[in-house]
Amino acid sequence: MQLSVGSYPRGIGLGIAMMAQTNVAGRILKFVSDGFLNENKTPRVFRREETIAIGAKLLKDVSSGKDIISMGVSESGWKGRISNITTKYRIENNQIILNVSKSFLTNGANCSGFLIVAKSPSETFDVIYVARDLYGLELEIFDLEYAKEATHCRLKGNDLSLPLKNLFFFNYQDFAPEIHLSEMLSASALFCGYTNLILKTLLKEKRDSDPRNIGKIIDIQQLLYSKVLDISRQKDQDPNFRMEWVHPYGYETALDLIYSWLTDLVSGVELANMFPDIGLFYSIHPGKTPIYQKNILKKIRSLKNTPTK
């Protein structure tokens, strides 16, 4: 699905919007609608049945295309670490009091509400449902230079008051790596599709392209996509499968290799002008994220400690 979407001229923006809705917000809504709120050993849900009912309705509306829900994790200066999140909440007089500052919410322009990750007084990171029309919530819509079919917004608000039933999901930090890596798996498929689009276009417009470079790009793209399909099958077949078992699987390296070969065919400036959505994949390089650095070091240590025959 994502490969096919990515191979169309406007497919990257649509793919990003679907990724955010399905892999991120949709994942939390599915948990809640199934009655899994991740309280761990300490019961903390104040309005369990009402919370589950809200989650089920939102999931139904999202699944049928009637609604859009955006997820708010990223903040200015958070550097990709949940522990750096400063948005926080407390409970007072049977109300959630939320102070929120989120810098990047995909699908934020047209959604009806947001799932906001906020720090609790006990230092956990929980998810709170915030309706778009909540009094005091400030929303700023903005566009990126690429993938413009996906909309984005920023949120701010101080001492916002919400009912207890909007405290949706607990200990998001337990699932954040898995959700992020699932999102990156979809991004890998999108990148493979976009590579197809780039190659087809260049072959039509530049008949003197070096076939050796084209061949290397195709090889790496197909190797990456076969890995994406294999991991996707494992995820579908095993409900206990975890992305960290197989990450990294080559996406980060494929990004670098394919870009270097593409810029042997055309200049970096020309590539960006012809295919502006390519900026999406390199704006925040996944190879620079904390989770990549952690997992690649884990693989290196494992290889180092494996006895040779």
C-alpha positions in Angstrom: 0.0 0.0 0.0 2.6 2.6 1.1 4.9 1.6 -1.8 2.1 2.2 -4.3 1.1 5.5 -2.7 4.7 6.8 -2.6 5.2 6.2 -6.4 2.6 8.8 -7.3 3.5 12.5 -7.7 1.4 13.6 -4.6 1.7 10.3 -2.8 4.2 11.3 -0.2 2.0 13.9 1.5 -1.0 11.5 1.5 1.2 8.7 2.8 2.5 10.8 5.7 -1.1 11.7 6.6 -2.1 8.1 6.6 1.0 7.1 8.6 0.2 9.6 11.4 -3.4 8.6 11.5 -2.9 4.8 11.4 0.4 4.1 13.1 0.3 6.7 15.8 -3.1 8.1 16.7 -4.9 5.0 15.4 -2.7 2.7 17.5 -3.7 4.6 20.7 -7.4 4.7 19.8 -7.3 0.9 19.1 -5.8 0.3 22.5 -8.4 2.4 24.3 -11.4 1.0 22.3 -10.2 -2.5 23.3 -10.1 -1.6 26.9 -6.3 -1.5 27.2 -5.3 1.7 28.9 -1.9 0.5 30.1 -2.4 1.4 33.8 0.2 -1.2 34.8 -0.2 -2.2 38.5 -1.7 1.0 39.7 -5.4 1.6 38.8 -5.6 5.3 37.8 -8.5 5.5 35.3 -11.2 7.7 36.7 -13.9 7.1 34.2 -13.0 3.8 32.6 -16.2 3.0 30.8 -16.7 6.6 29.5 -13.1 6.7 28.4 -13.4 3.5 26.4 -16.6 4.6 24.8 -15.0 7.8 23.6 -12.0 5.9 22.2 -14.3 3.4 20.4 -16.4 6.2 18.9 -13.3 8.1 17.7 -11.8 4.9 16.2 -15.0 4.1 14.4 -15.3 7.6 13.0 -11.6 7.6 11.9 -11.9 4.2 10.3 -14.9 5.2 8.3 -13.3 8.4 7.1 -15.7 10.6 9.0 -13.1 12.1 11.4 -9.4 12.8 11.8 -7.5 12.7 15.1 -4.0 14.1 15.4 -1.3 12.9 17.9 0.8 15.4 19.7 4.2 14.2 21.0 6.9 16.5 19.5 7.9 19.7 21.3 10.5 22.4 20.6 13.9 21.2 21.8 12.8 17.7 22.9 15.4 16.1 20.7 13.3 13.0 20.1 13.3 12.0 23.7 10.1 11.4 25.7 11.9 12.3 28.9 12.4 15.9 27.6 8.6 16.5 27.2 7.5 19.6 29.2 3.8 19.5 28.5 2.3 18.4 31.9 -1.0 17.9 33.7 -2.4 17.5 37.2 -5.7 16.6 38.7 -7.7 19.3 40.6 -11.3 19.2 41.7 -12.1 16.2 39.5 -10.7 18.0 36.5 -7.6 17.5 34.3 -5.6 20.7 34.3 -3.3 20.7 31.2 -0.4 23.0 30.2 0.5 22.1 26.7 3.0 23.3 24.1 3.4 21.0 21.1 5.4 22.0 18.0 4.4 19.5 15.3 1.1 17.7 15.0 0.5 16.0 11.6 -3.1 16.2 10.3 -3.6 19.1 12.7 -5.3 21.5 10.3 -8.5 19.5 9.8 -8.8 17.2 12.7 -11.6 17.3 15.3 -9.3 16.6 18.3 -5.8 15.7 19.5 -4.2 13.0 21.6 -1.6 14.9 23.7 1.3 13.2 25.5 1.8 15.0 28.8 3.9 14.4 31.9 2.0 13.4 35.1 2.9 14.5 38.6 4.3 11.0 39.1 6.6 11.4 36.1 4.8 9.1 33.7 3.9 10.3 30.2 0.2 9.8 29.6 -2.2 10.6 26.7 -5.0 13.1 27.1 -7.8 13.6 24.5 -8.3 17.3 23.7 -11.1 18.5 21.5 -10.2 21.0 18.9 -12.7 23.6 20.2 -11.5 23.4 23.8 -11.7 26.9 25.4 -8.2 28.4 25.7 -6.5 26.1 23.2 -4.4 28.1 20.8 -3.8 26.5 17.3 -1.4 27.6 14.6 -1.5 25.9 11.2 1.7 25.7 9.2 3.0 24.0 6.0 6.3 22.3 5.3 8.3 22.8 2.1 7.4 19.3 1.1 4.6 16.7 1.4 2.1 19.6 1.4 -0.9 17.2 1.2 -0.2 16.5 4.9 -1.3 19.3 7.2 0.4 20.3 10.5 -0.2 22.6 13.4 1.3 23.8 16.7 -0.7 23.9 20.0 -0.4 26.0 23.1 -2.5 26.4 26.2 -2.2 27.1 29.9 -4.3 25.6 32.6 -6.8 24.0 30.2 -9.6 22.2 32.0 -10.8 18.9 30.8 -13.1 16.1 32.2 -11.5 13.1 33.8 -12.8 10.8 31.1 -10.3 12.5 28.7 -7.4 10.8 30.4 -7.0 8.2 27.8 -3.9 6.1 28.0 -1.1 5.7 30.6 2.7 5.2 30.4 3.0 6.1 26.7 6.7 5.8 27.2 6.3 2.0 27.2 5.0 2.1 23.6 6.7 5.1 22.2 9.7 3.3 20.6 7.4 0.6 19.0 5.0 3.2 17.6 7.9 5.3 16.3 9.6 2.3 14.6 6.3 1.2 13.1 5.9 4.7 11.6 9.4 4.5 10.2 8.6 1.1 8.6 5.8 2.8 6.7 8.2 5.7 5.8 10.6 3.0 4.4 7.9 1.7 2.1 7.1 5.3 1.1 10.7 5.9 0.3 10.9 2.8 -1.9 7.8 4.0 -3.8 9.3 7.5 -4.2 12.5 6.1 -5.5 10.5 4.3 -8.2 8.9 7.7 -9.2 12.3 9.4 -9.3 14.0 6.7 -11.4 11.1 6.6 -13.9 11.2 10.3 -14.3 15.0 10.5 -14.7 15.0 7.7 -17.2 12.4 9.5 -19.3 14.2 12.9 -19.1 17.9 11.9 -19.0 18.5 9.1 -21.5 22.2 9.3 -20.9 22.0 8.3 -17.2 24.7 5.9 -16.1 23.0 2.5 -16.1 25.4 1.3 -13.3 24.1 3.9 -10.9 20.5 3.2 -11.8 21.1 -0.5 -11.3 22.7 0.1 -7.8 19.7 2.2 -6.8 17.3 -0.5 -7.9 19.2 -3.2 -6.1 19.2 -1.3 -2.8 15.6 -0.2 -3.2 14.4 -3.7 -3.8 16.5 -5.1 -0.9 15.0 -2.6 1.4 11.5 -3.2 0.2 11.8 -7.0 0.6 12.9 -6.4 4.2 10.0 -4.1 4.8 7.6 -6.8 3.5 9.2 -9.4 5.6 9.0 -7.3 8.8 5.4 -6.4 7.9 4.5 -10.1 7.6 6.1 -10.8 11.0 4.1 -8.0 12.6 0.8 -9.3 11.1 1.4 -12.9 12.1 2.8 -12.4 15.7 0.9 -10.1 18.0 3.9 -10.1 20.4 6.4 -9.0 17.7 8.5 -6.0 18.5 10.1 -3.7 16.0 13.2 -3.3 18.2 14.0 -7.0 17.5 14.8 -6.2 13.9 15.8 -2.5 13.9 17.8 -1.2 12.3 17.1 -3.1 9.1 18.8 -0.9 6.5 16.5 2.0 5.9 18.9 4.6 7.3 21.8 3.3 5.2 19.7 3.0 2.1 18.7 6.6 2.4 22.4 7.7 2.3 23.4 5.3 -0.5 20.5 6.1 -2.8 20.9 9.8 -2.3 24.6 9.6 -3.1 23.9 7.7 -6.3 21.0 10.0 -7.3 23.2 13.0 -7.0 25.7 11.3 -9.3 22.9 11.5 -11.9 21.7 15.0 -11.2 22.9 17.7 -8.8 21.4 17.9 -5.3 19.8 21.3 -6.2 18.2 19.9 -9.3 17.0 16.8 -7.5 15.3 18.9 -4.8 13.7 21.1 -7.5 12.4 18.1 -9.5 11.3 16.1 -6.4 10.7 18.4 -3.5 9.1 15.7 -1.4 12.5 14.0 -1.1 13.2 16.6 1.7 10.9 14.7 3.9 13.2 11.8 4.3 16.3 13.8 5.0 15.0 16.7 7.0 15.3 14.7 10.2 17.6 11.8 9.2 16.4 8.7 11.1 20.1 7.7 11.4 20.6 10.6 13.8 17.7 9.7 16.2 18.4 8.4 19.7 16.6 5.1 19.0 18.7 4.3 15.9 21.9 5.1 17.8 20.8 2.9 20.7 19.8 -0.1 18.5 22.7 0.0 16.1 25.1 -0.1 19.1 23.2 -3.0 20.5 23.7 -4.9 17.3 27.4 -4.0 17.2 27.9 -5.2 20.8 26.0 -8.4 20.0 28.2 -9.1 17.0 31.3 -8.3 19.0 30.3 -10.7 21.7 29.4 -13.6 19.3 32.1 -16.2 19.5 33.8 -17.1 16.3 34.2 -20.7 15.2 
